[in-house]
Structures are given as C-alpha cells and as structure tokens.
Amino acid sequence: MIGLPKQKTLPLFPLNTVVFPGGRLPLRIFEQRYLEMIKQAIANDTPFGICAIREGAETGSPAEPYDVGTCMRITDWDMPQTGILHIETIALERFVIRSTHTEPSGLLIGTVEDVSVEPAAPIPDDLELPVEILRHIIGEYGEAHFPEPHELDNAVWVGYRLSEVLPLTLTIQQNLLEMNDSVMRLRLLTEFLKKQIN
C-alpha cells in the first residue's frame, strides 16, 4: 500500500521572486515577524519556505502566496546593525501548500507536502542552445553566483539555473517551477531564448 504524502508545517516567506532547487538567494531581513522566524531557523537549524506572491505585497498584511514554493536552508548570516539581518540561503526541495494560518505576529505558517525531486535527465541534442547560453552566463558571473558543481549535462539543473537568471515574468517563472518535466521546461526556455536572439 502506498503511504500518504507526509505533511509538515513550515513558516512561509512570501516574496516577489521564485527560487528553484539548488539556487542561492541572499536576503535582507528587517520586518519583526521575519526576524523572529530567521532567528528560530538559525537557532534550531530548521528550514523555512519561500513562495512567490500571487496577491499582496512583501511588507504589511500577509500576502497570498502561490501554492508551490521552495524550502530554504540558511547557510550564513550576519547582523551589520541592530534590527537588520543579512542571510545567505540555499534552496532545497519544492513543496505544495495544503493549508495556511496566520500567527498573531502576521507570520504565515503553511501545512505543506514535498514535491518529488526531479531525477537528473540528459539534454536532447536539439537543446544545446540553452546549455551554451548558460555556460556563457556562468563565465560572466562566476563562482559566486554559480558555485560548483555545474551540471551542464543535466536538463533539470540547466533548466532551473536559466529559469532563475533569464528576464522572465514572475508568472512564467512560477509555471516553470511547478513543472515536473525537465525537458519540456528546457524546450520552453529555448523558445524564449530564440525570440531574444532573433
């Protein structure tokens, strides 16, 4: 018998950004609800979730997030001045929100299930363009933005990294995050690149 997907609770950080597994995101935290969330995550070495905002704003009243987000782990932090935290994060697996509630502080807590990890997939011969573009971008921006290992023969990794750096709308990025077909994601990105080149 197949077990039911395992649910867990996760503090959520709605942002005007989409993060893909394996991606790195520096954040500047200053709102009280998120300072407390990050302090707990650092103290307990626990993750939090980032979801793109469907409706609302990053500050003030809790925003309505998209249902699929990304689990984040803090890799480094610094407090250059009182009340402001600088953190470095890495994106882990994707998750889908099943329900949410808002704490008195305004922090959104989600009951979530992990989305299955996409297995590595070879890149079809007709999709070399995105690989070449990404190789060029990595050469331009360097190790700080694209730490090793580089998986330029893996359609999942190439698709995720390009989805992060290309000038795509938030909605398109969210659609690419929610896809579970790495080759189809790469095909869509290839079409976008061809339009930019022509």
C-alpha positions, -999 to 999 in steps of 0.1 A, spaced: 0 0 0 13 34 -9 16 58 20 1 92 20 24 121 13 40 133 45 28 167 57 49 192 77 45 227 89 68 254 76 70 292 82 64 309 49 81 340 35 61 353 5 83 373 -19 82 388 -54 106 361 -65 107 325 -75 135 303 -62 145 270 -78 160 240 -61 198 244 -58 196 281 -62 211 306 -38 194 337 -25 208 364 -3 181 381 18 180 413 40 155 408 68 141 437 88 104 430 95 99 418 131 79 387 121 106 375 97 135 385 121 119 361 147 114 334 120 150 336 109 164 337 144 145 305 152 157 289 119 193 297 128 190 286 164 173 252 155 189 247 121 154 244 105 142 254 71 116 280 60 96 283 28 98 309 1 68 313 -22 61 338 -49 33 363 -41 1 358 -60 -17 388 -44 -5 414 -20 29 429 -10 61 418 6 55 440 36 25 448 57 -5 425 57 2 388 49 3 383 11 -14 354 -7 13 330 -20 12 306 -49 7 270 -38 41 258 -49 72 272 -32 107 261 -23 122 250 11 152 271 21 181 265 44 203 293 59 240 288 51 254 320 66 242 351 84 253 385 97 238 414 116 256 445 104 232 467 125 206 462 151 173 450 136 187 440 102 198 405 94 217 396 63 214 359 54 226 336 27 203 307 17 202 277 -5 171 262 -20 162 226 -13 132 207 -25 99 222 -37 67 219 -17 30 224 -22 9 243 4 -22 224 16 -34 250 41 -22 281 59 -28 300 90 -16 334 102 1 338 136 -7 369 157 27 383 146 15 382 110 37 353 101 22 328 76 25 292 86 19 265 59 10 229 62 29 216 32 39 184 13 72 179 -5 70 177 -43 90 147 -56 125 156 -67 130 156 -105 155 129 -114 185 140 -135 178 139 -172 201 140 -203 198 170 -226 185 162 -260 208 171 -289 184 198 -303 185 217 -269 222 227 -269 214 264 -272 203 268 -235 234 250 -224 257 273 -244 238 304 -231 241 292 -195 278 284 -199 283 319 -211 263 334 -182 283 313 -157 316 326 -173 303 361 -170 290 360 -134 315 335 -119 316 311 -90 299 335 -65 266 332 -84 271 296 -97 290 276 -72 303 241 -82 293 215 -92 280 227 -125 257 200 -141 256 213 -177 246 178 -189 216 176 -167 183 191 -181 170 197 -145 199 218 -134 203 237 -166 165 245 -166 165 256 -130 195 279 -134 183 295 -166 148 300 -151 164 320 -123 186 343 -144 166 350 -176 143 381 -177 111 361 -173 79 373 -157 70 361 -122 41 341 -136 63 323 -162 89 315 -135 62 301 -113 49 279 -141 84 266 -147 89 259 -110 56 239 -109 65 218 -140 78 182 -134 91 177 -170 127 190 -172 130 185 -210 97 204 -216 110 232 -193 141 234 -213 121 235 -246 101 265 -233 133 283 -223 149 275 -257 118 291 -274 122 322 -252 160 324 -260 154 321 -297 129 350 -296 155 372 -277 182 363 -303 161 370 -334 
